[in-house]
Amino acid sequence: MSADQRDEKPRSAWAEAIRISDLGLRLVGSVAVLTGLGVWLDRRLAWTTFPVFAITGAFLGFAGGMVALVRGLTRPGANGSAGAGDSGGKPPADSGAAQRKDRRE
């Protein structure tokens, strides 16, 4: 474990709850928007026998929402600690100090 990972503070319970609710709202929002667009297209094009666009929009919204959900849950640093290659936007602890020291000697 690197020094950056040990120094990083874990997220608070509220921050984690907000992150999870954001992921859920993305899923619900994408389904709602694309289904609504499909209903609008079905009415606009007068397809009254079978709601093709509404069903297609619902499936596409669900698929897009699931992609966003999986990406949000599996991204590095999602559990409050930095993942491999992710230092949370901070530079590495040594910032090249070891390389500068070698050059001086």
C-alpha positions in Angstrom: 0.0 0.0 0.0 1.5 3.4 -1.0 1.7 6.4 1.3 -1.1 8.1 -0.8 -3.5 5.3 -0.1 -2.7 5.3 3.7 -3.1 9.1 3.9 -6.4 9.2 2.0 -9.3 9.6 4.3 -12.2 7.3 3.8 -15.5 8.9 2.7 -18.1 9.7 5.2 -21.3 7.8 5.4 -23.2 10.8 3.9 -20.8 11.1 1.0 -21.2 7.5 0.2 -25.0 7.7 0.5 -25.1 10.7 -1.9 -22.8 8.8 -4.4 -25.1 5.7 -4.3 -28.3 7.8 -4.6 -26.7 9.7 -7.6 -26.2 6.3 -9.3 -29.8 5.3 -8.7 -31.1 8.6 -10.0 -29.0 8.3 -13.1 -30.6 4.9 -13.8 -34.2 6.1 -13.1 -33.6 9.3 -15.0 -32.3 7.7 -18.2 -35.2 5.2 -18.3 -37.7 8.0 -17.7 -36.3 10.4 -20.3 -35.9 7.8 -23.0 -39.3 6.3 -22.4 -40.9 9.7 -22.4 -39.1 10.5 -25.7 -40.4 7.2 -27.1 -44.0 7.9 -26.0 -43.7 11.3 -27.6 -42.5 9.8 -30.8 -45.2 7.2 -30.8 -47.9 9.9 -30.4 -46.2 12.2 -32.9 -46.0 9.5 -35.6 -49.5 8.1 -34.7 -48.3 4.6 -33.9 -51.3 3.8 -31.7 -51.4 0.0 -32.2 -48.0 -0.8 -30.6 -45.7 1.6 -28.7 -42.5 0.6 -30.5 -40.5 3.7 -29.6 -41.6 3.8 -26.0 -40.5 0.2 -25.4 -37.3 0.8 -27.3 -36.6 3.9 -25.3 -37.2 2.0 -22.0 -34.8 -0.7 -23.0 -32.1 1.8 -24.2 -32.6 3.8 -21.0 -32.2 0.8 -18.8 -29.1 -0.3 -20.7 -27.5 3.1 -20.5 -28.4 3.5 -16.8 -26.9 0.1 -16.0 -23.7 1.0 -17.8 -23.5 4.2 -15.8 -24.3 2.3 -12.6 -21.6 -0.3 -13.2 -19.0 2.3 -14.2 -19.8 4.3 -11.1 -19.5 1.3 -8.8 -16.3 -0.1 -10.3 -14.3 3.1 -10.9 -11.0 3.4 -9.0 -11.3 5.1 -5.7 -15.1 4.5 -5.4 -14.8 3.0 -2.0 -12.9 5.9 -0.5 -9.4 4.7 -1.2 -7.4 5.4 -4.3 -7.2 2.5 -6.8 -4.3 1.5 -8.9 -3.0 4.5 -10.7 -5.4 6.9 -9.0 -4.0 9.2 -6.4 -7.2 11.2 -6.0 -5.8 14.2 -8.0 -2.8 14.6 -5.7 0.8 14.3 -6.9 2.8 11.3 -5.7 4.3 11.6 -2.3 7.9 11.9 -3.4 7.2 14.0 -6.5 10.5 13.0 -8.0 12.5 13.8 -4.9 14.4 10.5 -5.3 15.3 11.3 -8.9 16.6 14.8 -7.9 18.6 13.3 -5.0 20.2 10.8 -7.4 21.2 13.6 -9.8 22.9 15.6 -7.1 25.1 12.6 -6.0 
